[in-house]
Amino acid sequence: MRLTGGLAIIFLLGANAVAMGASDQILRAAYCLRILDQTLAQTRETLTQLNNSAIQHYRTLERQRALTPAERQNYADIQKSIAVDQPAFQRELQNTRNRLAAYVTPALANMSLRGIFSNDISGVYGDALGIREAFQRGEIDFKQCDAEGSAHSAMLCTYACSKQCAGETTCVQGCATRCGTPTCGRTMACLKPTWLPY
């Protein structure tokens, strides 16, 4: 049998998954992939709205009177955040998303190959359904986290608590749970998937 270029690539990618099927790690990666997709989309939209609002506020204020030193500093900080910090954060999210996709894709390709080259495809459907469920659970949990985090008191509590965490994911997850946003605590692990083997 002769493989075409595209099929040969899928075959090689699938070989890397070595008949893993939908392991717990692959399901977790699929769940997190959906979380990252949703996070990237929402972050772009939210940051654009917040940035426009903040810039407009300071421009309006500047037309009315001279800005105080504190206001000038805050305005400069916002501009730096827009120019440097937010793009770096977006790149970090995108890199994490790409890493998750690189982990899930070979498993999906492997399932496709098992379906093509096997007479017994029952396991393939089970694996595919498991990954579909993981994607759906990611979407549901993202929306639930968004709803939990929309309460002003929960946001303030999580912010105050997480300032003491120095970016440590498990600490921030604990804060989210203590502050009444347990779903957000669960989804936060997706932002830094240290559990991936590569």
C-alpha angles and dihedrals in degrees: 000000000000118000121216119228096263094044090047090055091049089048092052092046090048091050089061090059089055097205092307093148115187101334120178089261093052091048090049090049091050090049090050093045089061091046090053093047090054093042093052093049094047094043092054092050096042096045091049091053094045093046093050091047094048094046091047090050094054094042090052091046091049091054090052099046145336114290118247117242090257091050092048089051092048090048090050090048091052091049091049090048091052093046101039118005101045095048089049090051091048090050091050091051091047092049090051090048091050091049091053091047091050088055097046099041098068090051090052090048090048091052090051091051093048088054092049098044101035134073090207106066099159092103091050092058091048091051092047091049090050092053091045089052090050090052091049093046088052091054092047093047092047090055091045091050090049090053093046093047095048091079107099093219092053091051092049093046093049092045093050093045096044093053086076093053100074090218094304104152098212090050092051090046089054090051091051091051093047091048095055099262103105094154090056088052089056095047094047091075087069093065092066108023098190087159092073112105092224 
